[in-house]
């Protein structure tokens, strides 16, 4: 990621710009027919195993990988790897 000593004043003006972060647990392709058959309690199996890293994305770009954790009855993510694009 970025070293704070290399941040220019013009970059600092962007600090308060909101970005949407998504944590991707897994993916699943499903036909509309099968989607319409889903009911409460049905399970959807994703393409990742429980012990695999989750993807951390901002604006559609993969920026990091991490592991799911539980903190005070809420999910969280511990970052295990970062990427620079």
PADO-857043 format. One line per field, with one value per residue: residue number from 1; residue in one letter; y, z, x of N, C-alpha, C in turn. Coordinates in steps of 0.001 Angstrom, whole numbers. Example, Ala and Ser with C-alpha at 12.3 -4.5 7.8 and 13.67 -1.06 7.14 Angstrom:
BEGIN
num c(1, 2) .
residuo c(a, s) .
ny c(-5690, -2250) .
nz c(7800, 7080) .
nx c(13190, 12850) .
cay c(-4500, -1060) .
caz c(7800, 7140) .
cax c(12300, 13670) .
cy c(-3300, 30) .
cz c(7800, 7870) .
cx c(13200, 12900) .
! end
This chain:
BEGIN
num c(1, 2, 3, 4, 5, 6, 7, 8, 9, 10, 11, 12, 13, 14, 15, 16, 17, 18, 19, 20, 21, 22, 23, 24, 25, 26, 27, 28, 29, 30, 31, 32, 33, 34, 35, 36, 37, 38, 39, 40, 41, 42, 43, 44, 45, 46, 47, 48, 49, 50, 51, 52, 53, 54, 55, 56, 57, 58, 59, 60, 61, 62, 63, 64, 65, 66, 67, 68, 69, 70, 71, 72, 73, 74, 75, 76, 77, 78, 79, 80, 81, 82, 83, 84, 85) .
residuo c(x, x, x, x, x, x, x, x, x, x, x, x, x, x, x, x, x, x, x, x, x, x, x, x, x, x, x, x, x, x, x, x, x, x, x, x, x, x, x, x, x, x, x, x, x, x, x, x, x, x, x, x, x, x, x, x, x, x, x, x, x, x, x, x, x, x, x, x, x, x, x, x, x, x, x, x, x, x, x, x, x, x, x, x, x) .
ny c(-1171, 2397, 4452, 6687, 8870, 9514, 10704, 13163, 16615, 17005, 14441, 13954, 15393, 13672, 11881, 11747, 10721, 8505, 4974, 1878, -1144, -4561, -7807, -10846, -13883, -16114, -17507, -18239, -19623, -19541, -20747, -18896, -20263, -22035, -20167, -19013, -21083, -21123, -21263, -20200, -21291, -22968, -24122, -22582, -23568, -22435, -21618, -21830, -23305, -23687, -23042, -21395, -18255, -15073, -12687, -9286, -6447, -3311, -1011, -2869, -3923, -6255, -5936, -7104, -10118, -12180, -13600, -14836, -13722, -13718, -11113, -9927, -11068, -10344, -10474, -10227, -9363, -10548, -9234, -10906, -10783, -8340, -6411, -4508, -2422) .
nz c(0, 350, 1441, 4127, 4126, 1501, 545, -1199, -838, -2567, -2827, -247, -134, -1084, 875, 2226, 422, -179, -560, -1877, -293, -889, 386, -758, -405, -1950, -5108, -7282, -10055, -11325, -12704, -13846, -13497, -11387, -9424, -8929, -7607, -5083, -1554, 1812, 4039, 2241, 992, -478, -2277, -2449, -4525, -3100, -528, 3047, 4379, 2645, 1483, 1571, -905, -1083, -2255, -3968, -5741, -7823, -8107, -7108, -4078, -1851, 129, 2602, 5867, 7290, 10378, 13640, 15503, 18402, 17873, 15205, 11766, 10602, 8875, 8620, 7197, 4999, 2804, 509, -2495, -5053, -7611) .
nx c(829, 360, 3037, 3004, 4762, 5128, 2878, 1215, 59, -2166, -3144, -3980, -6325, -8167, -8774, -11262, -13052, -15617, -15442, -16585, -16239, -15929, -16306, -15591, -16942, -17315, -18378, -21162, -22700, -25948, -28961, -31809, -34208, -33562, -32940, -35424, -36644, -35617, -35925, -36639, -34198, -32945, -29786, -26982, -24329, -21046, -18146, -15789, -13735, -14115, -11732, -10359, -8982, -10699, -11723, -10841, -12202, -12145, -13950, -14265, -11722, -9282, -7771, -6717, -6317, -7882, -8693, -11675, -13022, -14549, -15837, -17023, -19639, -19930, -18971, -15626, -12564, -9313, -6528, -4428, -2823, -1675, -2179, -640, -1615) .
cay c(0, 3656, 4935, 8012, 9928, 9820, 11229, 14589, 17353, 16791, 13122, 14060, 15924, 12557, 10997, 11635, 10188, 7169, 3866, 673, -2328, -5811, -9005, -11904, -15200, -17105, -17208, -19343, -19362, -20211, -20455, -18175, -21279, -22511, -19019, -18848, -22199, -21008, -21010, -19989, -22506, -23637, -23837, -22297, -23945, -21537, -22272, -21847, -24098, -22905, -22585, -20539, -16812, -14286, -11593, -7946, -5677, -1922, -554, -3974, -4328, -7062, -5208, -7908, -11369, -12258, -14712, -14417, -13849, -13237, -10133, -9492, -11566, -9796, -10931, -9318, -9970, -10296, -9156, -11819, -10495, -7144, -6319, -3166, -2431) .
caz c(0, 230, 2587, 4471, 3846, 67, 190, -1541, -360, -3442, -2514, 1043, -351, -1465, 2029, 2656, -655, 205, -1498, -1464, -149, -898, 815, -1565, 211, -3028, -6219, -7747, -11218, -11120, -13728, -13339, -13061, -10063, -8522, -8571, -6756, -3757, -428, 3104, 4565, 1203, 1049, -1752, -2153, -3183, -5180, -2233, 694, 4279, 4792, 1621, 1707, 916, -1718, -634, -3492, -3969, -7102, -8757, -8158, -5997, -3398, -781, 512, 4050, 6533, 8080, 11829, 14332, 16527, 19085, 17140, 13851, 10920, 10272, 7987, 8892, 5912, 4961, 1623, -194, -3882, -5607, -9058) .
cax c(0, 1087, 3787, 2487, 5724, 5112, 1558, 1247, -1132, -3322, -3687, -4662, -7671, -9046, -8947, -12652, -13889, -16074, -15274, -17304, -15396, -16683, -15601, -16191, -16806, -17303, -19285, -21999, -23556, -27225, -29970, -32981, -35176, -33152, -33048, -36838, -37047, -35009, -36817, -36003, -33564, -32152, -28364, -26316, -22921, -20162, -17015, -14611, -13776, -14170, -10402, -9756, -9027, -11738, -11197, -11204, -12234, -12606, -14263, -14071, -10316, -8798, -6697, -6139, -6971, -7937, -9377, -12835, -12957, -15742, -15502, -18246, -20804, -19969, -17884, -14537, -11578, -7911, -5824, -3280, -2006, -2120, -1741, -527, -1902) .
cy c(1247, 4018, 6369, 9137, 10323, 10418, 12736, 15287, 17135, 15426, 13162, 14588, 14828, 11630, 10775, 11160, 8766, 6156, 2673, -501, -3553, -6940, -10171, -13256, -16291, -16694, -18472, -18883, -20182, -19802, -19734, -19157, -21762, -21396, -18859, -19966, -22096, -20631, -20754, -21313, -23272, -23223, -23580, -22594, -23038, -22301, -22352, -22756, -23176, -22316, -21707, -19065, -16186, -13176, -10272, -7041, -4255, -1499, -1633, -4485, -5132, -6329, -6042, -9230, -11425, -13482, -14151, -14659, -13382, -12337, -9631, -9833, -10942, -10359, -9827, -10055, -9569, -10323, -10021, -11519, -9239, -7125, -4853, -3253, -1246) .
cz c(0, 1529, 2871, 4141, 2374, -387, -35, -1000, -1249, -3204, -1190, 895, -717, -293, 2418, 1554, -269, -926, -981, -1451, -123, -460, 130, -917, -833, -4083, -6598, -8970, -11034, -12245, -13078, -12805, -11650, -9023, -8024, -7665, -5339, -2710, 822, 3613, 3533, 1327, -354, -1551, -3038, -3721, -4316, -1031, 1904, 4634, 3748, 1977, 1002, 124, -1176, -1854, -3226, -5418, -8141, -8871, -6909, -5348, -2319, -660, 2028, 4548, 7345, 9555, 12396, 15465, 17129, 18291, 15762, 13070, 10735, 9348, 8461, 7559, 5981, 3809, 964, -1595, -4278, -7109, -9711) .
cx c(883, 1783, 3341, 3454, 5730, 3787, 1652, 5, -2354, -3953, -4450, -6083, -8659, -9348, -10396, -13591, -14310, -15878, -16056, -16337, -16305, -15762, -16309, -15896, -16655, -18308, -20058, -22770, -24822, -28179, -31145, -34018, -34852, -33243, -34483, -37353, -36488, -36040, -36002, -35445, -32765, -30694, -27839, -24840, -22072, -18958, -15757, -14835, -13726, -12808, -9702, -9911, -10227, -11057, -11719, -11075, -12714, -12759, -13952, -12652, -9959, -7627, -6012, -6890, -6950, -8665, -10537, -12579, -14295, -15279, -16812, -19500, -20979, -18796, -16864, -13583, -10188, -7185, -4569, -2334, -2570, -1517, -1638, -738, -1273) .
! end
